[in-house]
Amino acid sequence: MQLTLNTKGQNASVMSYLLAKNPNNIYERKQKGHYVRLFYSKFSEEETEVTIFVTPDPIELTKNSSSTYDITHYINDREFAVSSIFCSFIRTALGTALNGQPADEYKKWVDEPFDFQVDFGPIASSLSDETLYKLFTPLGFDVLIQEGEANYQFELKKRSTARFITLTGKTTLQRVLRQLFVLIPVIDDYKHYYIDEKEIEKLERYGEGWLDDHPLKEMILKQSLRFEEVYKLIDQPAKEKHKAEEPVKKRLNDMRYEKIIETIENLPKKETIVDLGSGEGKLSVRLGFIEGVKQILAAEPSQIATKKAVERFEKAAKKESFLMPERIWSSLFYYDERLAGKDVMILCEVIEHIDYERLPKIMDTIFSEYKPESLIITTPNAEYNQVYELGDSFRHTDHRFELDRKQFQEWCAERSRDYPYSFTFEGIGEIHETLGAPTQLCLFTRKEERA
């Protein structure tokens, strides 16, 4: 993960003083096991080019402690992608420029615009190219987005989802850095650090002078703050407040959970349920209110996600008729005898996070060893990505694949041929005339009774 700043023209060398970094030395610091380095590849009165990059320690990234980071999905892209983690690593190195506090004799240059070319990447984001253009062009930049080549062992896609962004335009060093420190976390699908009122203060500080006039301001704020409780703390104009009070469409996540609950309620056997890959317990807590259910196993390998699930379960336990789910550490990649012989198993938005070639073994374990009476699988409909203007990108940076309706139905039919299960399909969410629903559900039903 790296960021390169290039400026040409008279007084280009002033950049070294604004950054407070000697061009004759390589800046190198170690932060909690991660190396941050800054060096000048070009330095003269007419042109200066500086690159700052981070070499993370993947082991440190996965440690579960308050001083490190919660990486609840695969580490692959987090180690290499420009992200909110990247910004946190380089903030100290670029602090002088961000705060506009160089040595006194160079403060007059803080507000001096230069011709910049800014390169950063790779980025791993579900935002479309069009949205990325809309984020940067209102700031006065020409935007170039490039994709890497893909070389998969099986036919999946021709282009990599990793992209590299080049911005060119005339601006001040402080301004472009502050814009990047706001917009890179917006681009990032995953924000590693705790978000609270302090995040609002940072947005106000770094967004001063440009964010209020940005046409995507509301989207930037929502992406930055992530949580509705924090977003509500922002002072909004009366017009925006009125708009916020208007009824909104039901979120796809809610529709997905409601369809799963409805499906289970109509099953003849539903006393015992396994929520495989239960994450933070959002589905499991809803399962706890289904009448007639006697056991819910919330199976999840992430301890941090499980901790959040515990808080959610304890809050729900205060309500009547709630069956507390049983939290168990379990992984799809290993046989767990506790999961065998249940009435219902659920894989809600899970299979797309698994390498495609590993799925057959997992499904074999489920169908031939766990033998649930019913199996519910939901997964994105790749065709619907056109509605989201995602281009070749997946909906989440950790998705290993996404199937269209025909591919998913063929995949399910193949499972049915190999095992004694019938299956039916349903779409979840707003139906597009030609592209179908955003989410697809398959219900597998066991054909034979257990001995």
Disulfide bonds with the S-S distance in Angstrom:
none
